[in-house]
Amino acid sequence: MPQGDHLVVRHSIYTHHAIDMGDGRVIHYGQGLHDKRNASVEIISRANFAAQGPVSVRHQPASFSADVIIQRAHSRLGECNYDLFENNCEHFVNWCRTGTADSSQVNTADCLCRRGGAAAAKVIWPRTARRVADRCLVGKVASKAVGRWGLAASLAGDAVQLSAEVVAIRCGQNLEQTQRIGQGSGALASGGLGFMLGGPAGAAAGVSSWLFGEVMGQKTASGIRRFVRR
């Protein structure tokens, strides 16, 4: 395979990444999930890398020539600063090839955690809204709108947001760009469907329920990251 290629080995629930040096060897962030404390950027034989499973090439445009990609990879040899969410093997390979440290599998996992947390939070949101609503007429109308239209509209918004984020990830967008695209799509869909169901009150209910879920989804993803890093 050509020098500088992005090599991928698929394991059961994750993928491992390396750069082909073009001489029968690869450079990668070794150990990784198996031994995060001792993981380092190292060179191994391509045969050793292939022993982990079938090897494929990820065909994505590179920002540098093959020689420069290898030079960039060599500049980090011996680095021991592995982080599953911010500096894993895929981050390393993408940094060498494009200058941007990004990981599509981390972005996908983050997206799923946020959407799962958001959906779970929205199930309890109508009851929460009723408890905190004022006892005045406006408060009762608002809480009823949240209970009647908010959940359906915001869950539909979650589905739209998830689809938009998956497409963004596959198009090579980084985590920040993916979240921005998804949030815009989710808020618009929640408000639009809420308006169709209940007019302005439905739109407000849909957006408020979606916003509550988004905040809780972010907290869920952050909590999972902290737990995994322990």
C-alpha positions in Angstrom: 0.0 0.0 0.0 1.2 3.6 -0.7 3.2 5.5 1.9 1.0 7.7 4.0 -2.2 5.7 3.6 -4.7 5.7 6.5 -5.0 2.1 7.6 -7.9 0.8 9.7 -8.5 -2.4 11.6 -12.0 -3.1 12.8 -12.5 -4.7 16.2 -15.8 -5.7 17.7 -17.0 -2.3 18.8 -14.2 0.1 17.7 -11.6 0.7 15.0 -7.8 1.0 15.3 -5.9 3.3 13.1 -2.3 3.6 11.7 -0.3 5.2 9.0 1.4 3.1 6.4 5.1 3.9 6.1 5.4 2.2 2.8 8.2 -0.1 3.8 6.3 -2.9 5.5 5.9 -1.0 8.7 3.2 1.2 10.2 3.2 4.0 12.8 0.3 4.2 15.3 -0.7 5.0 18.9 0.0 1.6 20.3 -1.8 -0.1 23.2 -4.6 2.5 23.4 -7.7 1.0 25.0 -5.8 -2.0 26.2 -3.2 -0.1 28.2 -4.0 3.7 28.2 -1.3 4.6 30.7 1.5 3.1 28.7 0.1 3.8 25.2 2.7 5.5 23.0 3.3 6.4 19.4 5.4 3.6 18.0 6.4 1.8 14.8 5.5 -1.9 14.3 5.5 -4.2 11.3 2.5 -4.2 9.0 2.1 -7.9 9.6 1.8 -7.3 13.4 -0.8 -4.6 12.8 -2.7 -6.9 10.4 -2.7 -9.7 13.0 -5.4 -7.7 14.9 -7.9 -8.2 12.0 -8.5 -7.4 8.3 -6.9 -4.2 7.2 -8.6 -1.6 5.1 -7.7 1.8 3.7 -9.7 4.8 4.5 -9.8 6.9 1.4 -10.0 10.5 2.5 -8.1 13.5 1.1 -4.9 14.4 2.8 -3.6 18.0 3.2 0.1 16.9 3.0 2.3 14.9 0.7 3.2 11.3 1.7 6.7 12.4 2.8 5.3 15.2 5.0 2.7 12.9 6.6 5.5 10.5 7.6 7.6 13.4 8.9 4.7 14.6 11.0 4.2 11.1 12.3 7.9 10.7 13.2 7.8 14.0 15.1 5.5 12.4 17.7 7.4 9.1 18.1 7.5 8.1 21.7 4.7 10.4 22.8 2.8 9.0 25.8 -0.2 11.3 26.1 -3.1 9.0 25.0 -6.6 10.1 25.7 -9.6 8.2 24.4 -11.7 11.2 23.7 -9.1 13.8 22.6 -5.9 12.1 21.6 -6.5 8.5 20.4 -5.1 6.6 17.5 -7.6 8.1 15.0 -6.9 11.6 16.2 -3.2 10.9 15.7 -3.6 9.7 12.1 -5.9 12.5 11.1 -3.5 15.1 12.6 -0.6 13.6 10.6 -2.6 13.6 7.3 -4.8 16.7 7.6 -3.4 18.8 10.5 -6.7 18.4 12.4 -6.9 16.0 15.3 -10.4 14.5 14.9 -12.0 11.1 15.5 -15.3 10.1 13.7 -15.9 7.2 16.2 -15.6 9.5 19.2 -17.9 12.0 17.5 -20.4 9.3 16.8 -20.3 8.0 20.4 -20.6 11.5 21.8 -23.6 12.2 19.5 -25.4 9.0 20.6 -24.7 9.7 24.3 -26.1 13.2 24.0 -29.2 12.1 22.1 -29.8 9.2 24.5 -29.5 11.5 27.6 -31.7 14.1 25.9 -34.5 11.6 25.1 -34.5 10.2 28.6 -34.6 13.7 30.1 -37.5 14.7 28.0 -39.7 11.9 29.3 -39.6 13.6 32.7 -39.7 17.1 31.5 -43.5 17.5 31.3 -43.9 16.5 34.9 -41.0 18.8 35.9 -42.6 21.7 34.0 -45.9 21.2 35.8 -44.3 21.3 39.2 -42.3 24.5 38.6 -45.1 26.3 36.7 -46.7 29.2 38.5 -50.3 28.7 39.8 -51.5 31.6 37.6 -53.4 31.0 34.3 -50.3 31.5 32.1 -48.4 29.0 34.1 -51.1 26.4 33.8 -51.4 26.9 30.1 -47.7 26.7 29.6 -47.3 23.5 31.6 -50.2 21.9 29.7 -48.6 22.9 26.4 -45.3 21.3 27.4 -47.1 18.1 28.4 -49.3 17.9 25.3 -47.0 19.0 22.5 -43.4 19.4 24.0 -42.5 15.8 24.3 -43.6 14.7 20.8 -42.1 17.7 19.1 -38.8 17.6 20.9 -38.3 13.8 20.4 -39.0 14.3 16.7 -36.4 17.1 16.9 -34.0 14.6 18.5 -34.5 12.2 15.5 -33.8 15.0 13.1 -30.8 16.1 15.1 -29.3 12.6 15.3 -29.7 12.2 11.5 -28.1 15.6 10.8 -25.1 14.8 13.1 -24.5 11.4 11.6 -24.5 13.0 8.1 -22.1 15.7 9.3 -19.7 13.1 10.9 -19.7 11.1 7.6 -18.9 14.3 5.7 -15.8 14.8 7.9 -17.1 17.6 10.2 -15.4 17.9 13.5 -17.2 17.6 16.9 -17.8 21.3 17.3 -19.2 21.7 13.7 -21.3 18.5 14.1 -22.9 19.8 17.3 -23.6 23.2 15.8 -25.3 21.6 12.7 -27.2 19.1 14.9 -28.4 21.7 17.4 -29.7 24.0 14.6 -31.5 21.2 13.0 -33.0 19.9 16.3 -34.2 23.2 17.5 -35.8 24.1 14.2 -37.5 20.7 13.9 -38.8 20.8 17.5 -40.2 24.3 17.1 -41.6 23.7 13.7 -43.5 20.5 14.7 -44.6 22.1 17.9 -46.1 25.0 15.9 -47.9 22.6 13.6 -49.3 20.8 16.7 -50.3 23.7 18.9 -49.4 27.0 17.2 -47.1 29.5 19.1 -47.7 27.7 22.4 -46.7 24.4 20.8 -43.6 25.9 19.2 -42.5 27.3 22.6 -43.2 24.0 24.3 -41.3 22.1 21.6 -38.2 24.3 21.8 -38.2 24.5 25.6 -38.5 20.7 25.9 -35.7 20.3 23.3 -33.5 22.8 25.1 -34.0 21.0 28.4 -33.1 17.7 26.8 -30.0 19.2 25.1 -28.6 20.5 28.4 -29.2 17.2 30.0 -27.8 15.3 27.0 -24.6 17.4 27.3 -24.4 16.6 31.0 -24.9 12.9 30.2 -22.0 12.8 27.7 -19.7 14.7 30.0 -20.5 12.3 32.9 -19.8 9.3 30.7 -16.4 10.8 29.7 -15.5 11.4 33.3 -16.5 7.8 34.2 -14.5 6.2 31.4 -11.4 8.3 32.2 -11.2 7.0 35.7 
